[in-house]
Amino acid sequence: MRFMGGNIDPELLQARWVLGGIEPEQFVELAVHALEQGFDGIALQQLAGLSRPTSRDLGNLPARIFAEMGLKPIDRDQAVTIPLARGEPRTSPVISSLCKAFPDFSERWKKHIAWWGGNPAGSYNDMAEFVHFAVEDVFEKGRLDETRGIFQLLEKLLVEADQETRNLIGLGFFETLQNVASWRPNGDKVYGQFFGPISEQIWSELQIMWAGKSNLMDVIRADQKTKDSD
């Protein structure tokens, strides 16, 4: 959690608590940290003195703490806007580029952030959410120009990509696309019309990797056999 090593941000703390992104024991650690930074209040002191509490043990302490910090109660819809306003949670530059380029992704992105409690979900989970957007909210709604725009941007990012970015787009987007779209009415082959040269190469490599395999463990076993034989 970013503010564990820095200054406590009361609003961000409240938002993550409301979204379920802070465990009770973490909250105790944060209470101690807040007291060390000069925050004060009876509820904060009571929380800092607890040992391995459950959510039930906390009772109304969180609400009292936030009131002592001068904050009003917020609901989940309000809570999710707070990390977003602070550029949180941290994600990869690729995901940030996709969010900026496709504003309609914002509602799904907010739900994704709320699901993860306002904490980082990991770049591959973030990319999987974008795949669902591309398939369910864009292509299957007949928005072909926007679908084409998604693949054009990914191709541009691939041209400029380092290995980490290529892996995120290749495995995070294209492999997830194959898995998600193969179960949809249109299948996954309909997306080939949007591929640029690098995207097409990655798609072909993934198909070769998955050929004759029914699940991820088959892929891992085959990869291990290849490494063992080298």
Stockholm file with secondary structure:
# STOCKHOLM 1.0

chainA/1-230         MRFMGGNIDPELLQARWVLGGIEPEQFVELAVHALEQGFDGIALQQLAGLSRPTSRDLGNLPARIFAEMGLKPIDRDQAVTIPLARGEPRTSPVISSLCKAFPDFSERWKKHIAWWGGNPAGSYNDMAEFVHFAVEDVFEKGRLDETRGIFQLLEKLLVEADQETRNLIGLGFFETLQNVASWRPNGDKVYGQFFGPISEQIWSELQIMWAGKSNLMDVIRADQKTKDSD
#=GR chainA/1-230 SS CGGGSSCCCHHHHHHHHHTTCSCHHHHHHHHHHHHHTTCCCHHHHHHHTCSSCCHHHHTTHHHHHHHHTTCCCCCHHHHHHHHHHTTCSCCCHHHHHHHHHCGGGHHHHHHHHHHTTTSCCCHHHHHHHHHHIIIIIIGGGTCHHHHHHHHHHHHHHHHTCCHHHHHIIIIIIIIHHHHHHTTSTTCSGGGGGGCCHHHHHHHHHHHHHHTTCCSHHHHHHHHHHHHHHC
#=GC SS_cons         CGGGSSCCCHHHHHHHHHTTCSCHHHHHHHHHHHHHTTCCCHHHHHHHTCSSCCHHHHTTHHHHHHHHTTCCCCCHHHHHHHHHHTTCSCCCHHHHHHHHHCGGGHHHHHHHHHHTTTSCCCHHHHHHHHHHIIIIIIGGGTCHHHHHHHHHHHHHHHHTCCHHHHHIIIIIIIIHHHHHHTTSTTCSGGGGGGCCHHHHHHHHHHHHHHTTCCSHHHHHHHHHHHHHHC
//
